[in-house]
Amino acid sequence: MVEVSHNEVKYQIETREHDLYGFGVDVFMLEKDGGRPKEPIAFIPGSDDSAATAKTVQWLKIAFPVELQGKKKK
């Protein structure tokens, strides 16, 4: 299992063969204490581990963009 971090949140990636989509990875959003939920938040298909992991990193950037730090209006 591979762990990636995005926006100070850790995700665990586990490879799996899906009946419909073929090979890919399940993405689990880890709890603050490091615990892993039973259900993944997404399945990302890919031709191999590295391709699916790269697609997962791209997906995280799109699905959970970094919030811009701007000046607050009064």
N, CA, C and O atoms as a GROMACS GRO file, in nm:
protein
  296
    1MET      N    1   0.083  -0.118   0.000
    1MET     CA    2   0.000   0.000   0.000
    1MET      C    3   0.088   0.125   0.000
    1MET      O    4   0.191   0.132   0.066
    2VAL      N    5   0.044   0.222  -0.075
    2VAL     CA    6   0.116   0.348  -0.090
    2VAL      C    7   0.037   0.456  -0.017
    2VAL      O    8  -0.086   0.455  -0.019
    3GLU      N    9   0.108   0.548   0.048
    3GLU     CA   10   0.043   0.664   0.109
    3GLU      C   11   0.084   0.789   0.036
    3GLU      O   12   0.202   0.809   0.006
    4VAL      N   13  -0.012   0.875   0.008
    4VAL     CA   14   0.015   1.006  -0.052
    4VAL      C   15  -0.051   1.111   0.038
    4VAL      O   16  -0.145   1.081   0.112
    5SER      N   17  -0.002   1.232   0.029
    5SER     CA   18  -0.056   1.341   0.109
    5SER      C   19  -0.096   1.455   0.016
    5SER      O   20  -0.026   1.486  -0.080
    6HIS      N   21  -0.210   1.517   0.048
    6HIS     CA   22  -0.259   1.631  -0.031
    6HIS      C   23  -0.337   1.720   0.063
    6HIS      O   24  -0.426   1.673   0.135
    7ASN      N   25  -0.305   1.849   0.064
    7ASN     CA   26  -0.372   1.946   0.152
    7ASN      C   27  -0.368   1.902   0.299
    7ASN      O   28  -0.466   1.916   0.371
    8GLU      N   29  -0.255   1.850   0.341
    8GLU     CA   30  -0.233   1.804   0.478
    8GLU      C   31  -0.324   1.689   0.519
    8GLU      O   32  -0.344   1.666   0.638
    9VAL      N   33  -0.379   1.618   0.423
    9VAL     CA   34  -0.460   1.499   0.447
    9VAL      C   35  -0.386   1.381   0.385
    9VAL      O   36  -0.334   1.391   0.274
   10LYS      N   37  -0.383   1.268   0.458
   10LYS     CA   38  -0.316   1.150   0.406
   10LYS      C   39  -0.417   1.054   0.345
   10LYS      O   40  -0.528   1.035   0.396
   11TYR      N   41  -0.375   0.994   0.234
   11TYR     CA   42  -0.457   0.896   0.163
   11TYR      C   43  -0.377   0.769   0.146
   11TYR      O   44  -0.256   0.772   0.125
   12GLN      N   45  -0.446   0.657   0.155
   12GLN     CA   46  -0.381   0.528   0.134
   12GLN      C   47  -0.436   0.468   0.005
   12GLN      O   48  -0.556   0.469  -0.018
   13ILE      N   49  -0.345   0.417  -0.078
   13ILE     CA   50  -0.381   0.362  -0.208
   13ILE      C   51  -0.355   0.213  -0.207
   13ILE      O   52  -0.246   0.168  -0.173
   14GLU      N   53  -0.457   0.136  -0.243
   14GLU     CA   54  -0.447  -0.010  -0.243
   14GLU      C   55  -0.487  -0.063  -0.381
   14GLU      O   56  -0.593  -0.027  -0.432
   15THR      N   57  -0.404  -0.146  -0.441
   15THR     CA   58  -0.433  -0.199  -0.575
   15THR      C   59  -0.546  -0.302  -0.568
   15THR      O   60  -0.563  -0.373  -0.470
   16ARG      N   61  -0.621  -0.306  -0.679
   16ARG     CA   62  -0.734  -0.399  -0.685
   16ARG      C   63  -0.773  -0.420  -0.831
   16ARG      O   64  -0.753  -0.332  -0.915
   17GLU      N   65  -0.826  -0.536  -0.861
   17GLU     CA   66  -0.881  -0.568  -0.993
   17GLU      C   67  -1.033  -0.552  -0.985
   17GLU      O   68  -1.099  -0.625  -0.912
   18HIS      N   69  -1.087  -0.456  -1.060
   18HIS     CA   70  -1.231  -0.426  -1.060
   18HIS      C   71  -1.297  -0.508  -1.171
   18HIS      O   72  -1.240  -0.523  -1.279
   19ASP      N   73  -1.417  -0.560  -1.144
   19ASP     CA   74  -1.487  -0.643  -1.243
   19ASP      C   75  -1.518  -0.568  -1.371
   19ASP      O   76  -1.508  -0.625  -1.480
   20LEU      N   77  -1.555  -0.441  -1.361
   20LEU     CA   78  -1.595  -0.363  -1.477
   20LEU      C   79  -1.480  -0.281  -1.536
   20LEU      O   80  -1.466  -0.276  -1.658
   21TYR      N   81  -1.398  -0.217  -1.451
   21TYR     CA   82  -1.296  -0.124  -1.498
   21TYR      C   83  -1.156  -0.182  -1.511
   21TYR      O   84  -1.067  -0.116  -1.563
   22GLY      N   85  -1.135  -0.303  -1.465
   22GLY     CA   86  -1.004  -0.365  -1.474
   22GLY      C   87  -0.914  -0.326  -1.358
   22GLY      O   88  -0.961  -0.301  -1.248
   23PHE      N   89  -0.783  -0.320  -1.384
   23PHE     CA   90  -0.685  -0.292  -1.280
   23PHE      C   91  -0.690  -0.145  -1.239
   23PHE      O   92  -0.713  -0.057  -1.322
   24GLY      N   93  -0.668  -0.121  -1.112
   24GLY     CA   94  -0.664   0.016  -1.062
   24GLY      C   95  -0.636   0.018  -0.913
   24GLY      O   96  -0.586  -0.079  -0.857
   25VAL      N   97  -0.669   0.129  -0.850
   25VAL     CA   98  -0.645   0.144  -0.706
   25VAL      C   99  -0.769   0.199  -0.636
   25VAL      O  100  -0.844   0.279  -0.692
   26ASP      N  101  -0.787   0.154  -0.512
   26ASP     CA  102  -0.886   0.213  -0.423
   26ASP      C  103  -0.816   0.322  -0.344
   26ASP      O  104  -0.702   0.304  -0.303
   27VAL      N  105  -0.885   0.433  -0.322
   27VAL     CA  106  -0.828   0.546  -0.248
   27VAL      C  107  -0.904   0.559  -0.117
   27VAL      O  108  -1.026   0.578  -0.115
   28PHE      N  109  -0.831   0.550  -0.006
   28PHE     CA  110  -0.888   0.563   0.128
   28PHE      C  111  -0.838   0.692   0.192
   28PHE      O  112  -0.718   0.717   0.194
   29MET      N  113  -0.930   0.774   0.244
   29MET     CA  114  -0.891   0.896   0.316
   29MET      C  115  -0.869   0.855   0.461
   29MET      O  116  -0.963   0.811   0.528
   30LEU      N  117  -0.746   0.870   0.510
   30LEU     CA  118  -0.713   0.827   0.645
   30LEU      C  119  -0.767   0.925   0.749
   30LEU      O  120  -0.776   1.045   0.724
   31GLU      N  121  -0.803   0.871   0.864
   31GLU     CA  122  -0.849   0.952   0.977
   31GLU      C  123  -0.730   1.030   1.034
   31GLU      O  124  -0.615   0.998   1.003
   32LYS      N  125  -0.756   1.129   1.116
   32LYS     CA  126  -0.648   1.208   1.176
   32LYS      C  127  -0.558   1.122   1.263
   32LYS      O  128  -0.438   1.150   1.276
   33ASP      N  129  -0.615   1.017   1.324
   33ASP     CA  130  -0.534   0.929   1.409
   33ASP      C  131  -0.464   0.819   1.329
   33ASP      O  132  -0.396   0.734   1.386
   34GLY      N  133  -0.479   0.822   1.195
   34GLY     CA  134  -0.414   0.724   1.109
   34GLY      C  135  -0.500   0.603   1.076
   34GLY      O  136  -0.458   0.516   1.000
   35GLY      N  137  -0.620   0.596   1.133
   35GLY     CA  138  -0.710   0.485   1.105
   35GLY      C  139  -0.766   0.491   0.964
   35GLY      O  140  -0.781   0.599   0.906
   36ARG      N  141  -0.795   0.374   0.908
   36ARG     CA  142  -0.847   0.368   0.772
   36ARG      C  143  -0.992   0.324   0.774
   36ARG      O  144  -1.025   0.225   0.840
   37PRO      N  145  -1.081   0.396   0.703
   37PRO     CA  146  -1.221   0.354   0.696
   37PRO      C  147  -1.235   0.225   0.615
   37PRO      O  148  -1.144   0.187   0.542
   38LYS      N  149  -1.350   0.160   0.628
   38LYS     CA  150  -1.373   0.033   0.558
   38LYS      C  151  -1.394   0.055   0.408
   38LYS      O  152  -1.355  -0.029   0.327
   39GLU      N  153  -1.457   0.166   0.371
   39GLU     CA  154  -1.491   0.192   0.231
   39GLU      C  155  -1.400   0.297   0.170
   39GLU      O  156  -1.368   0.397   0.236
   40PRO      N  157  -1.356   0.277   0.045
   40PRO     CA  158  -1.274   0.378  -0.023
   40PRO      C  159  -1.359   0.495  -0.068
   40PRO      O  160  -1.481   0.484  -0.082
   41ILE      N  161  -1.293   0.609  -0.092
   41ILE     CA  162  -1.366   0.726  -0.143
   41ILE      C  163  -1.369   0.726  -0.295
   41ILE      O  164  -1.449   0.797  -0.356
   42ALA      N  165  -1.280   0.646  -0.358
   42ALA     CA  166  -1.276   0.642  -0.504
   42ALA      C  167  -1.201   0.518  -0.553
   42ALA      O  168  -1.121   0.460  -0.480
   43PHE      N  169  -1.230   0.480  -0.677
   43PHE     CA  170  -1.153   0.379  -0.750
   43PHE      C  171  -1.096   0.450  -0.872
   43PHE      O  172  -1.170   0.508  -0.951
   44ILE      N  173  -0.964   0.444  -0.887
   44ILE     CA  174  -0.897   0.508  -1.000
   44ILE      C  175  -0.836   0.400  -1.087
   44ILE      O  176  -0.744   0.331  -1.043
   45PRO      N  177  -0.884   0.383  -1.211
   45PRO     CA  178  -0.827   0.280  -1.300
   45PRO      C  179  -0.691   0.323  -1.353
   45PRO      O  180  -0.662   0.442  -1.366
   46GLY      N  181  -0.608   0.225  -1.385
   46GLY     CA  182  -0.477   0.251  -1.443
   46GLY      C  183  -0.417   0.122  -1.496
   46GLY      O  184  -0.455   0.014  -1.453
   47SER      N  185  -0.324   0.133  -1.588
   47SER     CA  186  -0.266   0.014  -1.650
   47SER      C  187  -0.173  -0.062  -1.556
   47SER      O  188  -0.155  -0.183  -1.571
   48ASP      N  189  -0.112   0.010  -1.459
   48ASP     CA  190  -0.027  -0.055  -1.359
   48ASP      C  191  -0.024   0.032  -1.233
   48ASP      O  192  -0.091   0.136  -1.228
   49ASP      N  193   0.053  -0.010  -1.132
   49ASP     CA  194   0.058   0.063  -1.005
   49ASP      C  195   0.099   0.209  -1.022
   49ASP      O  196   0.034   0.299  -0.970
   50SER      N  197   0.207   0.230  -1.096
   50SER     CA  198   0.258   0.367  -1.107
   50SER      C  199   0.163   0.457  -1.186
   50SER      O  200   0.147   0.575  -1.151
   51ALA      N  201   0.099   0.405  -1.288
   51ALA     CA  202   0.003   0.485  -1.366
   51ALA      C  203  -0.119   0.519  -1.281
   51ALA      O  204  -0.166   0.633  -1.284
   52ALA      N  205  -0.170   0.423  -1.207
   52ALA     CA  206  -0.287   0.447  -1.123
   52ALA      C  207  -0.254   0.544  -1.010
   52ALA      O  208  -0.337   0.628  -0.974
   53THR      N  209  -0.133   0.535  -0.954
   53THR     CA  210  -0.092   0.627  -0.848
   53THR      C  211  -0.078   0.769  -0.903
   53THR      O  212  -0.121   0.864  -0.838
   54ALA      N  213  -0.020   0.784  -1.021
   54ALA     CA  214  -0.006   0.916  -1.082
   54ALA      C  215  -0.144   0.977  -1.112
   54ALA      O  216  -0.165   1.096  -1.089
   55LYS      N  217  -0.237   0.896  -1.161
   55LYS     CA  218  -0.372   0.945  -1.187
   55LYS      C  219  -0.442   0.984  -1.057
   55LYS      O  220  -0.520   1.079  -1.055
   56THR      N  221  -0.414   0.911  -0.950
   56THR     CA  222  -0.474   0.942  -0.820
   56THR      C  223  -0.426   1.077  -0.770
   56THR      O  224  -0.506   1.156  -0.720
   57VAL      N  225  -0.297   1.105  -0.782
   57VAL     CA  226  -0.242   1.235  -0.740
   57VAL      C  227  -0.306   1.347  -0.821
   57VAL      O  228  -0.341   1.451  -0.765
   58GLN      N  229  -0.322   1.327  -0.951
   58GLN     CA  230  -0.388   1.428  -1.035
   58GLN      C  231  -0.533   1.447  -0.994
   58GLN      O  232  -0.581   1.560  -0.986
   59TRP      N  233  -0.603   1.337  -0.967
   59TRP     CA  234  -0.743   1.343  -0.927
   59TRP      C  235  -0.759   1.419  -0.795
   59TRP      O  236  -0.851   1.499  -0.781
   60LEU      N  237  -0.669   1.394  -0.699
   60LEU     CA  238  -0.677   1.464  -0.570
   60LEU      C  239  -0.661   1.614  -0.588
   60LEU      O  240  -0.729   1.692  -0.520
   61LYS      N  241  -0.572   1.656  -0.679
   61LYS     CA  242  -0.550   1.799  -0.704
   61LYS      C  243  -0.675   1.864  -0.764
   61LYS      O  244  -0.703   1.980  -0.736
   62ILE      N  245  -0.749   1.789  -0.846
   62ILE     CA  246  -0.870   1.842  -0.909
   62ILE      C  247  -0.988   1.836  -0.813
   62ILE      O  248  -1.064   1.932  -0.802
   63ALA      N  249  -1.004   1.723  -0.744
   63ALA     CA  250  -1.119   1.705  -0.656
   63ALA      C  251  -1.110   1.788  -0.529
   63ALA      O  252  -1.212   1.834  -0.477
   64PHE      N  253  -0.989   1.808  -0.478
   64PHE     CA  254  -0.969   1.883  -0.354
   64PHE      C  255  -0.862   1.989  -0.376
   64PHE      O  256  -0.750   1.975  -0.328
   65PRO      N  257  -0.896   2.098  -0.449
   65PRO     CA  258  -0.797   2.201  -0.478
   65PRO      C  259  -0.752   2.274  -0.352
   65PRO      O  260  -0.826   2.281  -0.254
   66VAL      N  261  -0.632   2.327  -0.356
   66VAL     CA  262  -0.578   2.406  -0.246
   66VAL      C  263  -0.655   2.536  -0.237
   66VAL      O  264  -0.675   2.604  -0.339
   67GLU      N  265  -0.699   2.572  -0.118
   67GLU     CA  266  -0.771   2.699  -0.101
   67GLU      C  267  -0.672   2.813  -0.105
   67GLU      O  268  -0.565   2.807  -0.044
   68LEU      N  269  -0.708   2.917  -0.177
   68LEU     CA  270  -0.621   3.033  -0.188
   68LEU      C  271  -0.629   3.116  -0.060
   68LEU      O  272  -0.738   3.137  -0.006
   69GLN      N  273  -0.516   3.161  -0.012
   69GLN     CA  274  -0.511   3.246   0.107
   69GLN      C  275  -0.518   3.391   0.061
   69GLN      O  276  -0.423   3.443   0.003
   70GLY      N  277  -0.629   3.454   0.087
   70GLY     CA  278  -0.648   3.594   0.045
   70GLY      C  279  -0.679   3.682   0.162
   70GLY      O  280  -0.692   3.636   0.275
   71LYS      N  281  -0.691   3.810   0.134
   71LYS     CA  282  -0.726   3.904   0.240
   71LYS      C  283  -0.874   3.890   0.273
   71LYS      O  284  -0.957   3.873   0.184
   72LYS      N  285  -0.906   3.897   0.401
   72LYS     CA  286  -1.044   3.888   0.444
   72LYS      C  287  -1.107   4.026   0.438
   72LYS      O  288  -1.046   4.126   0.476
   73LYS      N  289  -1.230   4.032   0.389
   73LYS     CA  290  -1.303   4.158   0.384
   73LYS      C  291  -1.370   4.182   0.518
   73LYS      O  292  -1.416   4.088   0.584
   74LYS      N  293  -1.376   4.308   0.557
   74LYS     CA  294  -1.440   4.344   0.685
   74LYS      C  295  -1.586   4.369   0.669
   74LYS      O  296  -1.654   4.400   0.767
   0.00000   0.00000   0.00000
